[in-house]
Amino acid sequence: MRVCTIGTGYVGLVTGACLAHIGHDVICVDNNPDKVALMKSGQSPIYEPGLADIMRSAMATNRLQFTTDLAAGVAHGEVLFIAVGTPPLPNGSSDTQYVEAVAKGIGKHLNGDYKVIVNKSTVPIGSGDWVKMLVLDGVAERQPQPSLVGAGERLPTADVFVPKFDVVSNPEFLREGSAIYDTLNPDRIVLGSNNQQAIDLMLELYKPIIDRHAGDHADLPPVSVLTTDLGSAEMIKYAANAFLATKISFINEIANICERVGADVTQVSKGIGLDSRIGNKFLNAGIGWGGSCFPKDLAALIHTGADYGYDARLLKAAVSVNQQQRTLVIQKLQSSLKILKGKTIGLLGLTFKPDTDDLRDAPALDIIQILIELGAKVKAYDPIVSSESLPHPYLANVNLVDSPQTLATDSDAIVLMTEWSEFKDLNYQHLATLMRSPLLVDCRNFLSPAMLTAAGFQHIGIGC
Protein backbone atom coordinates (compact mmCIF):
# COMPACT_ATOMS: atom_id res chain seq x y z
CA MET A 1 0.00 0.00 0.00
CA ARG A 2 1.01 3.65 -0.43
CA VAL A 3 1.55 5.46 2.86
CA CYS A 4 2.47 8.99 3.88
CA THR A 5 3.57 9.92 7.41
CA ILE A 6 3.61 13.63 8.16
CA GLY A 7 6.07 14.45 10.93
CA THR A 8 9.27 12.49 11.57
CA GLY A 9 9.66 12.48 15.33
CA TYR A 10 9.68 9.23 17.30
CA VAL A 11 6.19 8.24 16.19
CA GLY A 12 6.23 9.37 12.56
CA LEU A 13 9.70 8.13 11.67
CA VAL A 14 9.38 4.79 13.44
CA THR A 15 5.91 4.21 11.97
CA GLY A 16 7.05 5.11 8.46
CA ALA A 17 10.24 3.06 8.60
CA CYS A 18 8.48 -0.02 10.02
CA LEU A 19 5.65 0.13 7.48
CA ALA A 20 8.26 0.32 4.72
CA HIS A 21 10.11 -2.57 6.36
CA ILE A 22 7.03 -4.82 6.04
CA GLY A 23 6.56 -3.98 2.36
CA HIS A 24 4.57 -0.76 2.04
CA ASP A 25 5.62 2.19 -0.14
CA VAL A 26 6.18 5.07 2.29
CA ILE A 27 6.90 8.78 1.95
CA CYS A 28 7.79 10.64 5.15
CA VAL A 29 7.14 14.39 5.10
CA ASP A 30 8.78 16.94 7.37
CA ASN A 31 8.98 20.73 7.05
CA ASN A 32 12.59 20.84 8.30
CA PRO A 33 14.86 20.63 5.22
CA ASP A 34 18.01 19.90 7.27
CA LYS A 35 16.30 16.99 8.98
CA VAL A 36 15.04 15.65 5.65
CA ALA A 37 18.55 15.89 4.18
CA LEU A 38 19.94 13.96 7.16
CA MET A 39 17.35 11.19 6.75
CA LYS A 40 17.95 11.01 3.00
CA SER A 41 21.59 10.26 3.83
CA GLY A 42 20.44 7.22 5.82
CA GLN A 43 20.93 8.73 9.26
CA SER A 44 18.30 8.88 11.97
CA PRO A 45 17.78 12.26 13.68
CA ILE A 46 16.89 10.44 16.92
CA TYR A 47 18.62 7.71 18.91
CA GLU A 48 16.50 4.59 18.74
CA PRO A 49 18.09 1.13 18.62
CA GLY A 50 17.68 -0.50 15.20
CA LEU A 51 15.96 2.45 13.54
CA ALA A 52 18.81 3.57 11.28
CA ASP A 53 19.32 -0.01 10.03
CA ILE A 54 15.64 -0.38 9.14
CA MET A 55 15.67 3.02 7.43
CA ARG A 56 18.66 2.18 5.27
CA SER A 57 17.30 -1.26 4.37
CA ALA A 58 13.95 0.18 3.27
CA MET A 59 15.61 3.02 1.36
CA ALA A 60 17.79 0.53 -0.52
CA THR A 61 14.62 -1.10 -1.91
CA ASN A 62 13.04 2.31 -2.69
CA ARG A 63 10.19 1.70 -0.24
CA LEU A 64 11.10 4.65 1.99
CA GLN A 65 11.50 8.25 0.85
CA PHE A 66 11.80 11.59 2.62
CA THR A 67 10.58 14.98 1.42
CA THR A 68 9.51 18.46 2.52
CA ASP A 69 6.80 18.44 -0.16
CA LEU A 70 3.44 17.90 1.58
CA ALA A 71 1.56 17.93 -1.72
CA ALA A 72 3.68 15.03 -3.01
CA GLY A 73 3.10 13.07 0.18
CA VAL A 74 -0.67 13.60 0.12
CA ALA A 75 -0.87 12.65 -3.57
CA HIS A 76 1.13 9.49 -2.86
CA GLY A 77 -0.62 8.09 0.17
CA GLU A 78 -3.75 5.99 0.40
CA VAL A 79 -3.23 6.28 4.16
CA LEU A 80 -2.01 9.62 5.57
CA PHE A 81 -0.64 9.57 9.12
CA ILE A 82 -0.61 12.81 11.10
CA ALA A 83 2.31 12.31 13.49
CA VAL A 84 3.33 15.78 14.63
CA GLY A 85 3.99 16.91 18.18
CA THR A 86 1.32 18.05 20.63
CA PRO A 87 3.44 19.59 23.40
CA PRO A 88 1.84 20.75 26.66
CA LEU A 89 0.77 24.34 27.17
CA PRO A 90 1.30 26.06 30.55
CA ASN A 91 -2.30 25.30 31.59
CA GLY A 92 -1.86 21.57 30.93
CA SER A 93 -3.80 21.42 27.68
CA SER A 94 -2.21 20.15 24.46
CA ASP A 95 -0.82 22.53 21.86
CA THR A 96 -2.54 21.32 18.70
CA GLN A 97 -1.34 24.04 16.32
CA TYR A 98 0.83 21.59 14.36
CA VAL A 99 -2.03 19.12 13.94
CA GLU A 100 -4.22 22.00 12.75
CA ALA A 101 -1.64 23.13 10.19
CA VAL A 102 -1.18 19.61 8.82
CA ALA A 103 -4.91 18.88 8.63
CA LYS A 104 -5.57 22.07 6.67
CA GLY A 105 -2.54 21.34 4.49
CA ILE A 106 -3.90 17.90 3.66
CA GLY A 107 -7.23 19.46 2.66
CA LYS A 108 -5.46 21.85 0.30
CA HIS A 109 -3.75 18.98 -1.51
CA LEU A 110 -6.37 16.21 -1.61
CA ASN A 111 -7.07 14.74 -5.04
CA GLY A 112 -10.09 12.75 -6.15
CA ASP A 113 -8.89 9.47 -4.62
CA TYR A 114 -10.29 8.12 -1.36
CA LYS A 115 -7.92 8.71 1.57
CA VAL A 116 -7.80 7.56 5.17
CA ILE A 117 -6.40 10.31 7.40
CA VAL A 118 -5.01 8.82 10.59
CA ASN A 119 -4.49 10.66 13.85
CA LYS A 120 -1.30 9.07 15.18
CA SER A 121 -0.45 12.11 17.30
CA THR A 122 -1.77 12.05 20.86
CA VAL A 123 -4.64 14.51 20.56
CA PRO A 124 -7.40 15.70 22.90
CA ILE A 125 -10.60 13.67 23.02
CA GLY A 126 -12.86 14.87 20.22
CA SER A 127 -10.04 15.67 17.83
CA GLY A 128 -11.20 13.22 15.17
CA ASP A 129 -14.23 15.32 14.26
CA TRP A 130 -12.12 18.47 14.64
CA VAL A 131 -9.51 17.17 12.18
CA LYS A 132 -12.25 16.32 9.69
CA MET A 133 -13.52 19.91 9.98
CA LEU A 134 -10.00 21.29 9.46
CA VAL A 135 -9.43 19.14 6.37
CA LEU A 136 -12.68 20.48 4.92
CA ASP A 137 -11.53 24.01 5.80
CA GLY A 138 -8.38 23.33 3.79
CA VAL A 139 -10.47 22.06 0.90
CA ALA A 140 -12.65 25.19 1.05
CA GLU A 141 -9.59 27.45 0.82
CA ARG A 142 -8.68 25.94 -2.55
CA GLN A 143 -12.15 26.33 -4.11
CA PRO A 144 -12.40 28.98 -6.84
CA GLN A 145 -13.80 32.23 -5.51
CA PRO A 146 -16.44 34.08 -7.61
CA SER A 147 -15.37 37.40 -9.11
CA LEU A 148 -17.42 40.55 -8.74
CA VAL A 149 -19.72 41.01 -11.77
CA GLY A 150 -21.84 43.83 -13.07
CA ALA A 151 -25.63 44.06 -12.93
CA GLY A 152 -27.33 41.54 -15.14
CA GLU A 153 -24.22 39.39 -15.66
CA ARG A 154 -24.23 35.72 -14.75
CA LEU A 155 -21.43 33.99 -12.85
CA PRO A 156 -19.88 30.98 -14.56
CA THR A 157 -20.65 27.75 -12.73
CA ALA A 158 -17.50 26.50 -10.98
CA ASP A 159 -16.84 22.82 -10.44
CA VAL A 160 -16.87 22.22 -6.70
CA PHE A 161 -14.34 19.64 -5.51
CA VAL A 162 -15.86 17.12 -3.11
CA PRO A 163 -13.12 15.24 -1.20
CA LYS A 164 -13.39 11.55 -0.36
CA PHE A 165 -11.80 10.77 2.97
CA ASP A 166 -12.39 9.46 6.47
CA VAL A 167 -10.55 10.13 9.73
CA VAL A 168 -9.30 7.27 11.93
CA SER A 169 -7.83 7.48 15.42
CA ASN A 170 -4.94 5.01 15.71
CA PRO A 171 -3.07 5.84 18.93
CA GLU A 172 0.54 4.74 19.33
CA PHE A 173 1.84 2.77 22.30
CA LEU A 174 5.57 2.94 21.63
CA ARG A 175 8.22 2.83 24.33
CA GLU A 176 11.33 4.85 23.60
CA GLY A 177 14.25 2.47 23.41
CA SER A 178 12.11 -0.40 22.08
CA ALA A 179 9.94 1.41 19.54
CA ILE A 180 10.84 -0.89 16.63
CA TYR A 181 9.89 -3.98 18.60
CA ASP A 182 6.68 -2.37 19.84
CA THR A 183 5.64 -1.42 16.30
CA LEU A 184 6.22 -4.87 14.85
CA ASN A 185 5.03 -6.80 17.95
CA PRO A 186 2.28 -4.68 19.53
CA ASP A 187 0.12 -5.80 22.45
CA ARG A 188 -2.90 -4.45 20.58
CA ILE A 189 -3.93 -2.20 17.72
CA VAL A 190 -6.68 0.33 18.38
CA LEU A 191 -8.68 1.75 15.47
CA GLY A 192 -11.32 4.39 16.06
CA SER A 193 -13.73 5.17 13.24
CA ASN A 194 -17.41 5.01 12.33
CA ASN A 195 -16.63 4.03 8.73
CA GLN A 196 -16.10 0.40 7.78
CA GLN A 197 -14.23 1.24 4.57
CA ALA A 198 -11.62 3.12 6.59
CA ILE A 199 -11.33 0.29 9.12
CA ASP A 200 -10.92 -2.28 6.33
CA LEU A 201 -8.12 -0.24 4.76
CA MET A 202 -6.30 0.00 8.10
CA LEU A 203 -6.69 -3.76 8.66
CA GLU A 204 -5.14 -4.35 5.25
CA LEU A 205 -2.28 -1.99 6.12
CA TYR A 206 -1.54 -3.77 9.39
CA LYS A 207 -2.20 -7.33 8.19
CA PRO A 208 1.47 -8.47 8.28
CA ILE A 209 1.74 -7.19 11.85
CA ILE A 210 -1.63 -8.59 12.95
CA ASP A 211 -0.78 -12.02 11.49
CA ARG A 212 2.67 -11.94 13.22
CA HIS A 213 4.54 -12.04 9.90
CA ALA A 214 6.47 -8.85 10.69
CA GLY A 215 7.90 -9.52 14.14
CA ASP A 216 9.70 -12.26 16.03
CA HIS A 217 6.68 -14.09 17.43
CA ALA A 218 5.10 -16.04 14.57
CA ASP A 219 4.12 -18.73 17.08
CA LEU A 220 1.79 -16.38 18.97
CA PRO A 221 -1.92 -15.78 18.22
CA PRO A 222 -2.79 -12.81 15.97
CA VAL A 223 -2.46 -9.34 17.49
CA SER A 224 -5.67 -8.16 19.14
CA VAL A 225 -7.44 -5.42 17.19
CA LEU A 226 -9.97 -3.22 18.95
CA THR A 227 -12.28 -1.11 16.79
CA THR A 228 -14.10 1.72 18.56
CA ASP A 229 -15.58 5.12 17.94
CA LEU A 230 -13.16 8.03 17.53
CA GLY A 231 -13.51 9.45 21.03
CA SER A 232 -13.02 6.13 22.78
CA ALA A 233 -9.84 5.42 20.80
CA GLU A 234 -8.46 8.82 21.79
CA MET A 235 -9.33 8.19 25.44
CA ILE A 236 -7.67 4.75 25.41
CA LYS A 237 -4.28 6.36 24.81
CA TYR A 238 -4.67 8.82 27.68
CA ALA A 239 -6.14 6.21 30.04
CA ALA A 240 -3.31 3.73 29.37
CA ASN A 241 -0.56 6.24 30.12
CA ALA A 242 -2.44 7.62 33.12
CA PHE A 243 -2.80 4.13 34.60
CA LEU A 244 0.88 3.28 34.10
CA ALA A 245 2.00 6.57 35.61
CA THR A 246 -0.33 6.06 38.56
CA LYS A 247 1.03 2.53 39.07
CA ILE A 248 4.58 3.92 39.29
CA SER A 249 3.52 6.63 41.72
CA PHE A 250 1.72 4.00 43.79
CA ILE A 251 4.79 1.79 44.22
CA ASN A 252 6.91 4.85 45.03
CA GLU A 253 4.42 5.77 47.75
CA ILE A 254 4.69 2.22 49.11
CA ALA A 255 8.51 2.50 48.93
CA ASN A 256 8.47 5.62 51.07
CA ILE A 257 6.37 3.85 53.71
CA CYS A 258 8.66 0.78 53.48
CA GLU A 259 11.66 2.92 54.40
CA ARG A 260 9.90 4.13 57.54
CA VAL A 261 8.77 0.70 58.76
CA GLY A 262 11.83 -1.31 57.72
CA ALA A 263 10.29 -3.26 54.85
CA ASP A 264 11.96 -3.87 51.46
CA VAL A 265 9.96 -2.51 48.53
CA THR A 266 11.72 -4.81 46.06
CA GLN A 267 10.28 -7.80 47.92
CA VAL A 268 6.89 -6.11 48.29
CA SER A 269 6.81 -5.48 44.52
CA LYS A 270 7.52 -9.13 43.81
CA GLY A 271 4.84 -10.23 46.23
CA ILE A 272 2.05 -8.06 44.88
CA GLY A 273 3.19 -8.54 41.28
CA LEU A 274 2.46 -12.26 41.54
CA ASP A 275 -1.22 -11.37 41.87
CA SER A 276 -2.63 -11.76 38.35
CA ARG A 277 -4.96 -8.85 38.96
CA ILE A 278 -1.95 -6.55 39.52
CA GLY A 279 0.93 -7.94 37.44
CA ASN A 280 4.63 -7.24 37.91
CA LYS A 281 5.19 -4.52 35.31
CA PHE A 282 5.68 -0.87 36.27
CA LEU A 283 6.18 -1.81 39.92
CA ASN A 284 9.84 -0.79 40.16
CA ALA A 285 10.25 1.87 42.84
CA GLY A 286 12.64 4.66 42.04
CA ILE A 287 12.87 8.32 41.26
CA GLY A 288 9.64 8.47 39.28
CA TRP A 289 8.56 8.84 35.70
CA GLY A 290 9.58 11.42 33.13
CA GLY A 291 9.86 11.66 29.36
CA SER A 292 7.57 13.27 26.83
CA CYS A 293 4.41 11.18 27.25
CA PHE A 294 3.38 10.60 30.86
CA PRO A 295 3.71 14.23 32.06
CA LYS A 296 1.85 15.79 29.15
CA ASP A 297 -0.80 13.07 28.87
CA LEU A 298 -1.71 13.26 32.55
CA ALA A 299 -1.78 17.06 32.37
CA ALA A 300 -4.03 16.92 29.30
CA LEU A 301 -6.41 14.40 30.90
CA ILE A 302 -6.62 16.44 34.10
CA HIS A 303 -7.30 19.54 31.99
CA THR A 304 -9.98 17.73 29.96
CA GLY A 305 -11.72 16.67 33.18
CA ALA A 306 -11.69 20.26 34.40
CA ASP A 307 -13.16 21.44 31.09
CA TYR A 308 -16.13 19.18 31.75
CA GLY A 309 -16.49 20.00 35.44
CA TYR A 310 -14.59 17.03 36.89
CA ASP A 311 -11.71 17.22 39.38
CA ALA A 312 -9.36 14.28 38.59
CA ARG A 313 -8.02 13.96 42.13
CA LEU A 314 -6.35 10.56 41.71
CA LEU A 315 -4.42 11.73 38.64
CA LYS A 316 -3.39 14.93 40.42
CA ALA A 317 -2.11 12.83 43.33
CA ALA A 318 -0.06 10.67 40.95
CA VAL A 319 1.58 13.80 39.56
CA SER A 320 2.23 15.17 43.06
CA VAL A 321 3.82 11.94 44.32
CA ASN A 322 6.02 11.79 41.23
CA GLN A 323 7.29 15.33 41.70
CA GLN A 324 7.93 14.75 45.40
CA GLN A 325 9.90 11.59 44.62
CA ARG A 326 12.57 13.59 42.86
CA THR A 327 13.40 15.58 45.99
CA LEU A 328 13.98 12.40 48.03
CA VAL A 329 17.38 11.98 46.40
CA ILE A 330 18.48 15.32 47.78
CA GLN A 331 17.25 14.34 51.23
CA LYS A 332 19.22 11.08 51.08
CA LEU A 333 22.38 12.94 50.06
CA GLN A 334 21.91 15.48 52.83
CA SER A 335 21.33 12.72 55.36
CA SER A 336 24.73 11.17 54.56
CA LEU A 337 26.84 14.16 53.50
CA LYS A 338 25.07 16.82 55.57
CA ILE A 339 25.91 20.14 53.91
CA LEU A 340 26.01 19.76 50.11
CA LYS A 341 27.62 23.14 49.48
CA GLY A 342 31.14 22.49 48.18
CA LYS A 343 30.52 18.78 47.63
CA THR A 344 30.96 17.07 44.25
CA ILE A 345 28.07 14.85 43.15
CA GLY A 346 28.39 12.57 40.12
CA LEU A 347 25.26 11.57 38.20
CA LEU A 348 25.44 8.20 36.48
CA GLY A 349 23.03 8.58 33.55
CA LEU A 350 20.96 11.58 32.49
CA THR A 351 18.19 10.42 30.15
CA PHE A 352 14.76 9.65 31.61
CA LYS A 353 15.18 5.97 30.68
CA PRO A 354 17.86 3.80 29.04
CA ASP A 355 18.29 3.27 25.28
CA THR A 356 17.19 6.78 24.36
CA ASP A 357 18.78 10.22 24.15
CA ASP A 358 15.59 11.87 25.40
CA LEU A 359 16.04 14.39 28.23
CA ARG A 360 12.47 15.69 28.21
CA ASP A 361 11.29 15.93 31.82
CA ALA A 362 14.15 13.66 32.90
CA PRO A 363 14.37 13.50 36.73
CA ALA A 364 18.12 14.18 36.42
CA LEU A 365 17.39 17.73 35.27
CA ASP A 366 15.49 18.55 38.46
CA ILE A 367 18.24 16.99 40.58
CA ILE A 368 20.87 19.05 38.78
CA GLN A 369 18.96 22.26 39.35
CA ILE A 370 18.49 21.59 43.08
CA LEU A 371 22.10 20.52 43.61
CA ILE A 372 23.45 23.63 41.93
CA GLU A 373 21.10 25.83 43.97
CA LEU A 374 22.50 24.16 47.10
CA GLY A 375 26.05 24.98 46.05
CA ALA A 376 27.18 21.51 44.96
CA LYS A 377 29.44 20.82 42.01
CA VAL A 378 27.73 18.45 39.55
CA LYS A 379 29.43 15.99 37.23
CA ALA A 380 27.58 13.62 34.91
CA TYR A 381 28.23 10.68 32.62
CA ASP A 382 25.74 9.28 30.11
CA PRO A 383 26.52 6.86 27.26
CA ILE A 384 24.58 8.99 24.77
CA VAL A 385 24.30 12.55 26.03
CA SER A 386 27.08 15.06 25.37
CA SER A 387 27.17 18.84 25.45
CA GLU A 388 27.99 18.87 21.74
CA SER A 389 25.36 16.42 20.52
CA LEU A 390 22.53 17.39 22.82
CA PRO A 391 22.83 20.84 24.39
CA HIS A 392 20.40 21.63 27.18
CA PRO A 393 20.14 24.77 29.33
CA TYR A 394 20.17 22.71 32.54
CA LEU A 395 23.53 21.20 31.52
CA ALA A 396 25.31 24.55 31.24
CA ASN A 397 26.72 24.24 34.77
CA VAL A 398 27.35 20.50 34.65
CA ASN A 399 30.70 18.91 33.91
CA LEU A 400 29.85 16.22 31.37
CA VAL A 401 32.65 13.65 31.54
CA ASP A 402 33.66 10.88 29.17
CA SER A 403 33.75 7.86 31.49
CA PRO A 404 32.42 6.49 34.78
CA GLN A 405 35.99 6.53 36.07
CA THR A 406 36.31 10.28 35.50
CA LEU A 407 32.90 10.69 37.11
CA ALA A 408 33.99 8.87 40.26
CA THR A 409 37.32 10.66 40.62
CA ASP A 410 37.16 13.03 43.62
CA SER A 411 33.36 12.77 43.88
CA ASP A 412 31.67 12.73 47.28
CA ALA A 413 28.76 10.64 45.98
CA ILE A 414 27.51 8.92 42.85
CA VAL A 415 23.79 8.96 42.07
CA LEU A 416 22.58 6.36 39.57
CA MET A 417 19.84 8.13 37.62
CA THR A 418 19.36 5.92 34.54
CA GLU A 419 19.53 2.12 34.44
CA TRP A 420 21.71 1.75 31.33
CA SER A 421 22.62 -1.94 31.01
CA GLU A 422 26.34 -1.17 30.80
CA PHE A 423 26.21 0.20 34.35
CA LYS A 424 25.70 -3.38 35.60
CA ASP A 425 29.21 -4.33 34.48
CA LEU A 426 31.27 -1.43 35.85
CA ASN A 427 34.19 -2.15 38.17
CA TYR A 428 32.62 -0.65 41.28
CA GLN A 429 35.51 -1.72 43.49
CA HIS A 430 37.82 0.45 41.39
CA LEU A 431 35.31 3.33 41.27
CA ALA A 432 35.12 3.33 45.09
CA THR A 433 38.88 3.87 45.36
CA LEU A 434 38.66 6.97 43.12
CA MET A 435 36.10 8.78 45.26
CA ARG A 436 36.54 11.07 48.24
CA SER A 437 33.73 9.18 49.97
CA PRO A 438 32.37 5.97 48.38
CA LEU A 439 28.64 6.70 48.61
CA LEU A 440 26.23 5.50 45.90
CA VAL A 441 22.54 6.38 45.80
CA ASP A 442 20.77 3.94 43.48
CA CYS A 443 17.64 5.78 42.35
CA ARG A 444 16.43 2.80 40.31
CA ASN A 445 17.24 -0.08 42.68
CA PHE A 446 19.20 -1.36 39.69
CA LEU A 447 22.41 -2.61 41.30
CA SER A 448 22.96 -5.35 43.87
CA PRO A 449 23.29 -3.84 47.35
CA ALA A 450 25.47 -6.79 48.39
CA MET A 451 27.80 -6.25 45.43
CA LEU A 452 28.15 -2.54 46.20
CA THR A 453 28.83 -3.18 49.87
CA ALA A 454 31.48 -5.75 48.97
CA ALA A 455 33.03 -3.19 46.60
CA GLY A 456 33.41 -0.75 49.48
CA PHE A 457 30.40 1.49 48.86
CA GLN A 458 27.88 2.84 51.28
CA HIS A 459 24.72 1.96 49.38
CA ILE A 460 21.39 3.81 49.59
CA GLY A 461 18.39 2.57 47.62
CA ILE A 462 14.76 3.60 47.28
CA GLY A 463 12.38 1.91 49.72
CA CYS A 464 14.87 -0.69 50.90
N, C-alpha and C positions, 0 to 999 in steps of 0.2 A: 504494500500500500504506500501511497505518497503522504508524507507527514511533514508538518512544519511546526517547530517549537520556537516560540518568540520569547526571548530572554535566555541567557546562557549562564545563569548562576548554578548553584548546586542542583536544583530541580530540573531546570531546562536543559542543561548540558548533559547531565546523567541520563535523563529521559531520552533525549535525542540520540545520544551515542548508543544506548542499550537497544533502542528500537531499530537503529541501523544494524547493530550487531546481530539481531535475530532475523534480518532480511528485508526490512522496510527501507524505502528510499526517503531520506530525511534531509531537510534543509533547516539549519538553525539560524535564526535571525537575531542580531543584536545591534543596537544603535551606536556602539562604541567601536570605531574603526580599528583602533590599536588592538583591542581584544580580539576582534575578528581576524586581524592579520596574524596574531599569535596562534589562534586555533588553526588557521589555514596551514601554519607551519608544522602542525602536529603536536603542539604543546598545549597542555591544559592550564588555564588561568587559575585553577584552584588545586589544592593538594587533596587528592582522593585516590587511595590505593586502587590501581588497576585501570583508572579512567583513561590515562594517556594511551595505554596499550590498546584499549578498545577503540578509542578515537582513530588511532593510526591504522588499525586493521580495517575499520569500516571505510576510511578515506581511501585506502588502497584499492578497494573494490568499487569506488565511486558511489557508495550508498550514503555517505555523509558529507554534506557541504556546509559552508558557513558564508553568510552574507550580511550586509547592512541594508539590503533592499527588501523592505517589507512587502512591497507589491509582488516581487518575484516569489517570496515565500508563500503569500496568500494564494497566488495563482497555482503554485505547485501542489499544495496540500489538500488532500481529502479531509484530513483531520488537522485542525489548527490548535496547538496547545498554547494557552496564555500562561507563561511561567515567569512573570516578573515579580519583583519584590513588593511586599506590603509591610514596610517597616512601621513600628509603633509611633504614634503621635504622643505628645506630652500628656494628654488626657487619657491615654490607654487605648484609644481607638486605633484602627488600622489606617495607614495612609494609602489610599487606593488610587492615587493620581496616575500611577504607571499603568495599572489595569485599565483605567478609563482611557488613557491615550492609546493603548494598544487596541482596545475594543473599537474605538472610533476609527482607528487606522485600518482595521480589518474591514469595517463597513465601506470605507472609501475605495477598497481594492477588490471587493468581491466580484466574481464573474458569474456567469449563469449556472455554474455547476453547484450541486448540493454539497454543503460543507457542514462538518461537525466542529463546533467551536468549544474547546474544552478548558474549563477553569482548573488549572493545575496549581495556581497560586492559592495560598491560604487566604480566603476572602471572607468578609462578614456574612453572616446568615442572611439570605435574601439577595445575594449578589448575582445569582444566575439570571433572574428576571431583569436585574439592573444592567447586566452585560448585554442581554438581548436588546434592551432599549438603546444602549450606547451604540451597538452595531447598527441599528436602524437609524440612529442620528447620523452616523458616518455615511450611511447610504444616502440619506436625505441631502447631505452637504454636497454630494456629487451630482444631484439631479439638475437638469437644465433649468435655469431661472427665466421666467417670461420677461421680455423687454417691454418697456412702456410703449404704447401705441396710441395713435390719434383716434379721435371720435369716428365711429363707424367702421374702424378696421377690425379684422378678426385675427386673433392669435393663432399661429400654427400649432397644431396638436403635437405635443412632445411625447415620445415614447418614455413611459415611466418604467424604470428598472425595478423589478420585484425580486429581492434576493431569496435564495433557498438555503436555509441553514437552521440548525438547532443548537442549543447550548446544553452542554453536559458538565456536571460537577464530578471531577475525578481526583479526589484529594490524594496527596502523596504521603507516604509513611516511611520516608527514608531516614536512616541514621547516618550522620556524617561519620566517615571512617569505614562504613560498610554499605555505602549507597549502591554500588554495583550489585552486590549480593542481594540486597533488599529489592531491587528492581526486578531481577531475574527470578527471585525466589520469594515472592511476597507472602505474607500471612493471609492476606485477602485483597481483593480488588473491589472498590466501591464505585458504583456508577449511578449518578443521580440525574434523572431525566424523566419527562412525561411522554417521550416520543420513542416508539419501538424501533423506528428506522435508525435513529441515532444510537440506541443501545446495541442493535445488531452490528453496526459498523464498529463500535468500540470492542465488541466481543471478537469480531474478526481480527481487529488490530492486535489484541492481546492473546489470541488463540495459542501461539507457541509457548507463552508464559503460563497460561491457564492449564495447558496439557502437559506441563513440566518438560517441554522439549528444549527450553532455553537455559535452564539452570542445571544444578548438580544433583537434583533429587528426582530422577525419572521414576523411581520406585514408589514415590508418594502419590496419594490421591490427587486429583486435579485441584488447583487453587480455588478456594471459595470465592464466589462472585456475589456481591450483594447489590441489587438494583433497588433504588429508592427514588423518592422525589428529590428535587434540587435542594431544598432547605435542609432536609434530613442528612443528605450527603455532606453538606457544608458543616453541619453540627457534629457529625461523627468525627471529623478531624479535630475540632476544638475539644470535644469531650475526651477523646483518646489521650491527647497531650495533657489535658487538665488532670485526668486520673493518674497518669504516670508521675506527673510532678507532685501531686498530692501524696502518692505512695512513697516517694522519696522523702518528702517533708515529714510524713508520718514516722518512718523508721529513724529519721534524725531526731525527732522528738523523743522517741523511745530510747535512743542512744544517750541523750542528755539525762534522762531519768536513770538509765543503767549506771552511768558514772556516779551518780549520787548514792545509789543503793548497793553498789559493788557487783552488779551483774555485768555480763559480757554480751554486747549487742551482736557480735558475730555469731554467737551461739543462739541467741534469741532469734535472729534472722533465719538461721537454719531450721529452728524448731517450728516457727510459724509458716515458713515457706513450704514445709512438707504438707501443709493443709492444702488440698486441691482447690479449695475455694479462694485461697490467697495466692499461692504460687511463689516461686523463689526469685523471680525477676524484679529488678528495681527495688530491692530490699538491702542494698549496700549502704550502710551509714557512712557519712563523710562530710564534706564541706558544702554539699548542696548542688543544685542544678544551675546550669547557665546555658550559653549558646544563643542561637537566634530564634528558636522555636518556642520553648516552654515559656520564657518571660513574656514574649509578645502575645502568645496565644491565650495565656491566662488573663493578661491585661485586657485583651479584646473581648473575652467571654464575660469578664466582670463588667466591662463597659456596656456590653450588649444587655446584660441583665438589668443594669441601671437604667438604660434607655426604655426598658419595658416595665420599670417600677419594681424590680427585684434586687434585693441586696444579697449577693453571692458570698455569704459569710465564710463558708468552708474554703472557697477558693482564695479569699483574702487571707485567711489564716495560713494556708499553704505558702503563699507569697511571703508573709511575715516571718514564718519559721525559717524559710530558706534564706532570707536576708540576715536574720539573726545568727544563723549557723556560721556565716562567714566571719563574724567577729569573735567566735569561740577560739579561733586559732591565735588571735592576738592575746586573748586571756591566758591560753596555755603557755605562750611564750613569756608573758609577764610573770606567770606563776613560777617558772623555772629560772628565768634570767633577771627578774625584777625590773629594773629600769632598762628600757630598750634604747634610750638615747645613747648614741655612740656605739651600739652593738652592730655587728654585721650579720645579716640574715640572708641565707641562700635559698632561693626557690627552685625546687627541682620540678621542672615542667611549668608551662604557662597557659597552654590552650585549655579550653573548658573540658575537653575529653581527648583521649589519645587518637592517633591516626587521622588527625585533621590539623590544619593551620589556623583554625577559627578562634579568634580571641573575643568574639562578641559576647558580652556579659560574662566573661570568664571570671570565676571567683578570684583568681590570682590578681586581677586588676584592682579589685577592692582592697585586697591584702597589701598590695604595693602602696596604694594611696595612704592607708592607715599607718603603715610602718614608716613611711617618709614623714608624715605629719608628726609622728612620735620621735623623730630624730634618728631613726635607724638608717644604716647604710644597707641598700638592697642589691644583691647579686642574683642572677637568674641564669639557668641553663634549660634550653628546650631543644629537642632534636630537629625541629622544623623552624621555629621562630628565630629571626635575626633582625637587628635594627635596619639592615639594608633591604632585606626582602619583605619585611612586614612592619613598617614604621607605625607607631601608635603613640599618642600623646602621653599616655600613662607610663611609657617606657623611657621617656626622656631622661629621667633621673635614676635609671636602673642600669647597672653594669651587666650587660649581656655577655656571658663568657662562653668559651668554645668547648668546654668539657666539664663533666662532673668533678674531676679532680681540681680544676681551677676554681670551681664553685666552692668546694669544701675548704680550700686553703684559707686559713685565718678567719673562717666563719665561726660565729658563736652558736649558730643553729642552722640546720637544714630543714626546710618544710617541703614535703612531697605534695605537690599540688595536682599533678596529672599522672595517671597510672600507665605511662608508656611501658610497653613490655620490656624494653631494654633495661629499664631500671631494676628489674628483678635480678639481673646478672651482674650488677656492679660489684666491685670489690669493696664492700663496706668496711672491712677491717682496715684497709689502706686509707679510705676516706676519713675514718675516725682519727687516724694519726695526723692528718693534715689540719684538723680543726683546732680552734682555741678551746672550745668545749664541745665534746661529741654528743650533741643533743639532736635528735631527729623527731619531728612531728609528722606523723603519717596521716595526712588528711583524707586518705582514701582507704585506710586499713588494708593496704596493698601488700605490704612486706611482712615477713614473719617476725613477730616480736622476739621470739627466741633467737633467731639468727642475728638480729640487730644487737641484742644484749650480749651474745657471744662475741660479736665484733667490737664490743667496747662502747656501744652507744647507750645513752639514756633514751628510751623509746617512749613516746606519747602517742596514743591512738585516739580514735573517736569512739566514745561509748564503751571502752574496754580498758 
